[in-house]
Structure formats: C-alpha cells, structure tokens
Amino acid sequence: MDFNVKKLASDAGVFFTRAVQFTEEKLGQAEKTELDAHLENLIARGDCTKNWTEKIFRQTEVLLQPNPSARIEEFFYEKLDRKIPTRTTNGELLGQYMQDAAKDFGPGTPYGSTLITVGEYQKKLGGAEREFLQASAVSFLTPLRNFLEGDWRTISKERRLLENRRLDLDVCKARLKKAKLAEAKAAAEQELRVAQTEFDRQAEVTRLLLEGISSTHVNHLRCLHEFVEAQAAYYAQCHKHMQELQKELSSANGDAFPNAFAVNASTSGISAGPSPLSGGSIPGHPAASSSPLEPAPLKIEEVKPPATGTRKAKVLYDYDAADTSELSLLADELITVYTVPGMDPDWLIGERGNQKGKVPVTYLELLS
C-alpha cells in the first residue's frame, strides 16, 4: 500500500512539474528544447496524412452508404466483431416492387410485361452495386481504417511520450541552471544526462514510426488503384445491363409506343391541340386569321400526296372523323398512309393498328 501511495505521489509530482514547464513555455518564461528539422517535417507530414486519410475515409463511407443510420449500425457490428447482415440494395428493392406491381396490373399487358423486364434488370443493377460495395470495403476502406485505428494510434502514443520526455528534459535543464551548490549541480547534471538519453531514445522511436508513413502512402496508393478498378468494373457492368435492357425493350415493343399512346389518348378524350375545323387558332396556319364561323380556305395545292405505296405520316392537328369512313386523328401521332386509284387528291387512306379510314392531307406531314 505504501508503495502505491508513493508511486501515486511521485506520478503526481512529475505531472505537476511538466504542467509548470509547459505553462512557463507558453508564457515565454522558460526555454523549450526544439526537435530537429527532419523530425519536425516527419511530424507535419504525419499529421497531414492522418487528416486527409480521415476525410477520405469518411466521405468514401458516405459514398458507399449514404444512409447514416445504416453506417452507425455497421459501425457497432464491427466493434462487436459480428458479421454485418446482408442488406437489400435500393436497386434490388425497386426491381422487386416493379415485379410485384406487374402481378397486379397483369403480366400479359404491355405495361405489366415491361415492368417485369425492367424489374429484372433493376435487380441485376442492385446485385452489381452489392459486389462493388463489398469489393470497395475490403480493398479500400479497410486499409484506411486499419491505418487510423492501428498505426496512427501507435504513432500518437509515442508522440505524446516524446513530448513528456521533452518536458522532463527541459525541467532538468531548468534545475541545473537554478542549482547553486556543487552537490545540487552534480545531482542535476546526472538527472539531465538520464533525461537526455531517454529523450533521444524516444525521438528515435518516433522518427522510425513516422518514416513508416512512406510505406503507408505506397499501400494506400495500391488500394486506391483497386478502388478505381472496382468502380470501373461496376459502371461497366451497369452500362452493359442497361444496353441489354434497351435492346430487349426495343425488340419487344418496336413502334408500339406512339400507337398505343394514340389509342389511349383517343379513348380518354385527351386533345393534344386545336383543330382547324373547330375554329381554333394555330400559329402559321391559314385558318389562324379567320373567323371561327368562317374558316379560311386551306392551301392544299402545296401538299403532294404519294402516288402509290405506303408511307409514314405525322399528324399535325387533331381531327374528328365526320363519318365511319374517316379516321379520327390526334396531333403528333404517327400513322401509315397510302392512296388508291380514283381517290380525291385531298385525302389519303390512313391506318393505325386495326383502324383504317380516310384522312385529310392538310392535317399530315408526310415522312420519307
């Protein structure tokens, strides 16, 4: 018990003398032993490495896992040395929602079947994301974490010990200056020699550890290359999946999108624009300056219908069929048109899916 009390008192005394020395240095009342320039440069380089490694590590965590709650959960699993549970990626979840929706809409409908296809590729994208996250965590995040929680903690501990040895050395120097008697000077000189030896030894240990930062840079450079490779592989895989999806959708639907839209719009009563025959004003059209009750005559001589064969045509304005022999039109839709012998040159035969009827030439833009 006496030993523990004495040690505690001794430690308290050492702490007090260090505190006094540190305070007097800050106030400019005591001299301070400066480290050599090489060691100072190593310390500055080490601090720079630690600060930027920490920032890069934190931001990479945010990039790989934007959800802060999930990051905290993963942190606790790592500290408890337990395996992190598998988490569904956003792409996989979206793909599952799309496929579930297709079951309700009907997998045989155009929308339902497309949802199934897109949902499948969203799952593939989610799977690629999972592989990228796992590869990045192993090849990039783990080495950075190991440096911050391992090597840097060791360096920081030795630097604190070096600072204590430096304070002890300066305390001994101050005692030697204050010593008057020969016996006191001899004792102070002995303490100074011991303190100088311990300081030099600790400075060498700290220097060797800080010089190891160069090896850390080399290791982090290799990890950075692996991270870039993982990113490139991930984005290449995503690009490949999206190209396959586009081809599959293109081959499955073809020209169905504009026709399907036209049918849906006509059945729901949607009007994409004013009709010349209803008196609406269309900029640049001859009827724009006429009265709604007396539309201006259309200049149909400028429009040349095809002589024979079928062509694609884009509808310029809405048109309501006057009777069953005509075909109603919606602005911007694409239809197939052709002429027949003896037909009025102001009209063509238009087809949209299973629907067919006469359409006015002045409402069309004939495509080559």
C-alpha positions as CSV (number, residue, x, y, z in Angstrom):
1,M,0.0,0.0,0.0
2,D,2.9,2.4,0.9
3,F,4.4,1.6,-2.5
4,N,1.3,2.5,-4.3
5,V,0.9,5.7,-2.4
6,K,4.5,6.7,-3.0
7,K,4.2,5.9,-6.7
8,L,1.0,7.9,-6.9
9,A,2.7,10.8,-5.2
10,S,5.7,10.6,-7.5
11,D,3.5,10.5,-10.6
12,A,1.6,13.5,-9.3
13,G,4.8,15.3,-8.8
14,V,6.1,14.6,-12.3
15,F,2.7,15.6,-13.8
16,F,2.9,18.9,-11.8
17,T,6.4,19.8,-12.9
18,R,5.5,19.0,-16.5
19,A,2.5,21.2,-16.3
20,V,4.5,24.1,-14.8
21,Q,7.2,23.7,-17.5
22,F,4.5,23.6,-20.2
23,T,2.8,26.7,-18.8
24,E,6.0,28.7,-18.5
25,E,6.9,27.8,-22.1
26,K,3.6,29.1,-23.3
27,L,4.1,32.3,-21.3
28,G,7.7,32.7,-22.7
29,Q,9.2,32.3,-19.2
30,A,11.1,29.0,-19.9
31,E,13.2,27.7,-22.7
32,K,12.0,24.8,-24.9
33,T,14.1,22.1,-26.5
34,E,13.3,22.2,-30.2
35,L,13.1,19.0,-32.2
36,D,15.4,18.6,-35.2
37,A,14.1,19.8,-38.6
38,H,13.9,16.3,-40.0
39,L,11.7,15.1,-37.2
40,E,9.5,18.2,-37.4
41,N,8.9,17.6,-41.1
42,L,8.0,14.0,-40.4
43,I,5.5,15.1,-37.7
44,A,3.9,17.6,-40.1
45,R,3.8,15.0,-42.9
46,G,2.2,12.5,-40.5
47,D,-0.5,15.0,-39.3
48,C,-1.3,15.8,-43.0
49,T,-1.6,12.1,-43.8
50,K,-3.8,11.4,-40.8
51,N,-6.2,14.4,-41.5
52,W,-6.7,13.7,-45.2
53,T,-6.9,9.9,-44.7
54,E,-9.7,10.5,-42.2
55,K,-11.6,12.9,-44.5
56,I,-11.2,10.5,-47.5
57,F,-12.3,7.6,-45.3
58,R,-15.4,9.4,-44.0
59,Q,-16.5,10.6,-47.4
60,T,-16.0,7.2,-49.0
61,E,-18.2,5.8,-46.3
62,V,-20.9,8.3,-47.3
63,L,-20.5,7.5,-51.0
64,L,-20.8,3.7,-50.4
65,Q,-23.6,4.0,-47.8
66,P,-25.5,7.3,-47.8
67,N,-27.8,6.2,-45.0
68,P,-26.3,7.5,-41.7
69,S,-28.4,5.0,-39.7
70,A,-27.0,2.1,-41.7
71,R,-23.5,3.4,-41.2
72,I,-24.0,3.6,-37.4
73,E,-25.4,0.0,-37.4
74,E,-22.4,-1.3,-39.4
75,F,-20.0,0.5,-37.0
76,F,-21.5,-1.3,-34.0
77,Y,-21.4,-4.6,-35.8
78,E,-17.7,-4.0,-36.5
79,K,-16.9,-3.0,-32.9
80,L,-18.7,-6.1,-31.6
81,D,-16.8,-8.2,-34.1
82,R,-20.0,-9.6,-35.6
83,K,-20.9,-10.2,-39.2
84,I,-22.8,-7.4,-40.8
85,P,-26.2,-8.7,-42.0
86,T,-26.9,-8.7,-45.7
87,R,-28.9,-5.6,-46.7
88,T,-31.1,-5.3,-49.8
89,T,-29.9,-2.6,-52.1
90,N,-32.2,0.1,-53.4
91,G,-32.0,-1.3,-57.0
92,E,-33.0,-4.7,-55.8
93,L,-35.9,-3.3,-53.8
94,L,-37.1,-1.2,-56.8
95,G,-36.9,-4.3,-59.0
96,Q,-39.0,-6.3,-56.6
97,Y,-41.6,-3.5,-56.4
98,M,-41.8,-3.4,-60.2
99,Q,-42.3,-7.1,-60.5
100,D,-44.9,-7.2,-57.7
101,A,-46.8,-4.3,-59.4
102,A,-46.8,-6.3,-62.7
103,K,-48.7,-9.1,-61.0
104,D,-51.5,-6.7,-60.1
105,F,-51.5,-4.9,-63.5
106,G,-51.4,-8.2,-65.4
107,P,-48.1,-9.7,-66.6
108,G,-49.7,-10.2,-70.0
109,T,-50.3,-6.5,-70.6
110,P,-47.7,-4.3,-72.3
111,Y,-47.1,-2.3,-69.1
112,G,-47.0,-5.4,-66.9
113,S,-44.6,-7.3,-69.1
114,T,-42.3,-4.3,-69.3
115,L,-42.4,-3.8,-65.5
116,I,-41.2,-7.5,-65.2
117,T,-38.4,-6.9,-67.6
118,V,-37.2,-3.6,-66.1
119,G,-37.6,-5.0,-62.6
120,E,-35.3,-7.9,-63.5
121,Y,-32.6,-5.6,-64.7
122,Q,-33.0,-3.3,-61.7
123,K,-32.2,-6.4,-59.6
124,K,-29.1,-7.0,-61.7
125,L,-28.0,-3.4,-61.1
126,G,-28.6,-3.8,-57.4
127,G,-26.5,-7.0,-57.4
128,A,-23.7,-5.2,-59.2
129,E,-23.9,-2.5,-56.6
130,R,-23.6,-5.0,-53.8
131,E,-20.5,-6.5,-55.3
132,F,-19.0,-3.1,-55.7
133,L,-19.7,-2.2,-52.1
134,Q,-18.2,-5.4,-50.8
135,A,-15.1,-5.0,-53.0
136,S,-14.6,-1.4,-52.0
137,A,-14.9,-2.1,-48.3
138,V,-12.3,-4.8,-48.5
139,S,-9.8,-3.2,-50.8
140,F,-10.1,0.5,-49.8
141,L,-12.0,1.2,-46.7
142,T,-10.4,-1.5,-44.5
143,P,-6.8,-0.4,-45.1
144,L,-7.6,3.2,-44.4
145,R,-9.4,2.2,-41.2
146,N,-6.5,0.0,-40.2
147,F,-4.1,2.9,-40.5
148,L,-6.3,5.3,-38.5
149,E,-7.2,2.8,-35.7
150,G,-3.8,1.0,-35.7
151,D,-0.7,2.7,-37.0
152,W,-1.8,6.2,-36.2
153,R,-2.8,5.4,-32.7
154,T,0.6,3.9,-32.1
155,I,2.3,7.0,-33.6
156,S,0.2,9.3,-31.5
157,K,1.0,7.4,-28.3
158,E,4.8,7.6,-29.0
159,R,4.5,11.3,-29.8
160,R,2.8,12.0,-26.5
161,L,5.6,10.1,-24.8
162,L,8.2,12.1,-26.7
163,E,6.5,15.3,-25.6
164,N,6.7,14.1,-21.9
165,R,10.3,13.2,-22.3
166,R,11.0,16.7,-23.8
167,L,9.3,18.4,-20.9
168,D,11.3,16.2,-18.4
169,L,14.5,17.2,-20.2
170,D,13.7,20.9,-20.0
171,V,12.8,20.6,-16.3
172,C,16.2,19.1,-15.7
173,K,17.8,21.9,-17.7
174,A,16.0,24.5,-15.6
175,R,17.0,22.8,-12.3
176,L,20.6,22.7,-13.4
177,K,20.5,26.5,-14.1
178,K,19.0,27.1,-10.7
179,A,21.4,24.8,-8.8
180,K,23.9,26.8,-6.6
181,L,25.7,24.2,-4.6
182,A,28.2,21.8,-6.2
183,E,26.3,18.8,-4.8
184,A,23.0,20.1,-6.2
185,K,24.7,20.8,-9.6
186,A,26.1,17.2,-9.7
187,A,22.7,15.7,-9.0
188,A,21.1,18.0,-11.6
189,E,23.7,17.1,-14.2
190,Q,23.0,13.4,-13.5
191,E,19.3,13.8,-13.9
192,L,19.9,15.8,-17.1
193,R,22.0,13.1,-18.6
194,V,19.3,10.5,-17.9
195,A,16.6,12.7,-19.3
196,Q,18.7,13.5,-22.4
197,T,19.2,9.7,-23.0
198,E,15.5,8.9,-22.6
199,F,14.6,11.9,-24.9
200,D,17.0,10.8,-27.6
201,R,15.8,7.2,-27.4
202,Q,12.1,8.2,-27.7
203,A,12.9,10.7,-30.5
204,E,14.5,7.8,-32.5
205,V,11.4,5.5,-31.9
206,T,9.1,8.3,-33.0
207,R,11.2,9.1,-36.0
208,L,11.2,5.4,-37.2
209,L,7.4,5.2,-36.9
210,L,6.9,8.5,-38.8
211,E,9.2,7.4,-41.5
212,G,6.9,4.4,-42.0
213,I,4.3,6.9,-43.3
214,S,6.1,6.5,-46.7
215,S,5.2,2.8,-46.7
216,T,1.6,3.8,-45.8
217,H,1.4,6.0,-48.8
218,V,2.6,3.2,-51.0
219,N,0.0,0.9,-49.6
220,H,-2.8,3.4,-49.9
221,L,-1.8,4.1,-53.5
222,R,-2.2,0.4,-54.3
223,C,-5.6,0.4,-52.5
224,L,-6.7,3.5,-54.5
225,H,-5.9,1.7,-57.8
226,E,-8.0,-1.3,-56.6
227,F,-10.9,1.1,-55.7
228,V,-10.8,2.7,-59.2
229,E,-10.7,-0.8,-60.8
230,A,-13.8,-1.8,-58.7
231,Q,-15.6,1.4,-59.7
232,A,-14.7,0.9,-63.4
233,A,-16.0,-2.7,-63.3
234,Y,-19.2,-1.7,-61.5
235,Y,-20.0,1.1,-64.0
236,A,-19.1,-1.1,-67.0
237,Q,-21.4,-3.8,-65.7
238,C,-24.2,-1.3,-65.2
239,H,-23.7,0.1,-68.7
240,K,-23.9,-3.5,-70.1
241,H,-27.1,-4.2,-68.2
242,M,-28.7,-1.0,-69.5
243,Q,-27.7,-1.7,-73.1
244,E,-29.2,-5.2,-72.8
245,L,-32.4,-3.7,-71.3
246,Q,-32.7,-1.1,-74.1
247,K,-32.3,-3.7,-76.8
248,E,-34.8,-6.0,-75.1
249,L,-37.4,-3.2,-74.8
250,S,-36.8,-2.1,-78.3
251,S,-37.2,-5.5,-79.8
252,A,-40.3,-6.2,-77.7
253,N,-42.1,-3.0,-78.4
254,G,-40.9,-1.7,-81.7
255,D,-43.2,1.1,-82.9
256,A,-45.9,0.2,-80.3
257,F,-45.3,3.2,-78.1
258,P,-46.8,6.0,-80.3
259,N,-49.7,3.9,-81.5
260,A,-50.5,2.7,-78.0
261,F,-50.4,6.3,-76.8
262,A,-52.7,7.4,-79.6
263,V,-55.3,4.8,-78.8
264,N,-55.2,5.6,-75.1
265,A,-55.5,9.3,-75.7
266,S,-58.4,9.0,-78.1
267,T,-60.4,6.7,-75.7
268,S,-59.8,9.1,-72.8
269,G,-60.8,12.2,-74.7
270,I,-57.4,13.9,-74.5
271,S,-56.9,16.7,-77.0
272,A,-53.3,17.4,-78.0
273,G,-54.1,20.7,-79.7
274,P,-56.7,22.8,-81.5
275,S,-58.4,21.5,-84.6
276,P,-58.6,23.8,-87.7
277,L,-62.2,22.8,-88.4
278,S,-63.3,23.7,-84.8
279,G,-62.1,27.3,-85.2
280,G,-59.0,27.1,-83.0
281,S,-56.1,29.3,-83.8
282,I,-53.0,27.6,-85.0
283,P,-49.9,29.8,-85.5
284,G,-48.8,29.8,-89.1
285,H,-51.9,28.0,-90.3
286,P,-54.2,29.8,-92.9
287,A,-57.2,29.5,-90.5
288,A,-55.4,31.4,-87.8
289,S,-56.6,34.8,-89.0
290,S,-60.1,33.7,-90.0
291,S,-63.4,33.8,-88.0
292,P,-64.3,30.6,-86.1
293,L,-67.5,30.5,-88.0
294,E,-65.9,31.1,-91.4
295,P,-62.5,29.3,-91.6
296,A,-60.2,30.4,-94.3
297,P,-59.8,28.1,-97.3
298,L,-56.8,25.7,-97.0
299,K,-54.0,25.8,-99.5
300,I,-54.0,22.2,-100.3
301,E,-52.2,22.6,-103.6
302,E,-48.8,22.8,-101.8
303,V,-49.2,19.3,-100.3
304,K,-48.3,16.5,-102.7
305,P,-49.8,13.1,-101.7
306,P,-47.9,10.0,-102.6
307,A,-48.7,8.4,-105.9
308,T,-48.6,4.8,-104.8
309,G,-47.4,2.7,-101.9
310,T,-47.5,3.2,-98.1
311,R,-45.7,5.9,-96.1
312,K,-45.4,7.1,-92.6
313,A,-47.1,10.4,-91.7
314,K,-47.0,12.6,-88.6
315,V,-50.4,14.2,-87.6
316,L,-50.1,18.0,-87.3
317,Y,-53.5,18.7,-85.7
318,D,-56.4,16.9,-84.1
319,Y,-59.2,15.7,-86.5
320,D,-62.6,14.3,-85.6
321,A,-64.0,11.9,-88.2
322,A,-67.2,13.2,-89.9
323,D,-68.5,9.6,-90.5
324,T,-67.5,6.0,-90.3
325,S,-65.4,6.2,-93.5
326,E,-63.0,8.6,-91.9
327,L,-60.3,8.1,-89.3
328,S,-60.0,10.4,-86.3
329,L,-56.6,11.8,-85.6
330,L,-54.5,13.1,-82.7
331,A,-51.8,15.7,-83.1
332,D,-48.2,14.3,-83.1
333,E,-49.2,10.6,-83.6
334,L,-47.6,8.6,-86.4
335,I,-49.9,6.7,-88.9
336,T,-49.4,4.8,-92.1
337,V,-51.0,6.4,-95.2
338,Y,-51.5,5.4,-98.8
339,T,-53.6,6.4,-101.8
340,V,-55.9,4.4,-104.1
341,P,-56.8,4.9,-107.7
342,G,-59.5,7.4,-108.4
343,M,-59.3,8.9,-104.9
344,D,-59.7,12.6,-104.2
345,P,-56.2,14.1,-104.1
346,D,-57.1,16.0,-100.9
347,W,-57.5,12.7,-99.0
348,L,-55.5,9.6,-98.2
349,I,-56.2,6.3,-96.6
350,G,-54.8,6.2,-93.0
351,E,-54.1,3.1,-90.9
352,R,-53.4,2.9,-87.1
353,G,-53.3,-0.6,-85.8
354,N,-56.6,-2.3,-86.8
355,Q,-58.3,1.1,-87.5
356,K,-58.5,2.4,-91.0
357,G,-60.2,5.4,-92.7
358,K,-59.9,8.5,-94.9
359,V,-57.7,11.3,-93.5
360,P,-57.2,14.9,-94.9
361,V,-53.8,15.6,-96.5
362,T,-53.6,19.1,-94.9
363,Y,-53.5,17.6,-91.4
364,L,-50.4,15.5,-92.2
365,E,-46.7,15.8,-92.5
366,L,-45.6,13.1,-94.9
367,L,-42.3,11.4,-93.9
368,S,-39.8,9.9,-96.3
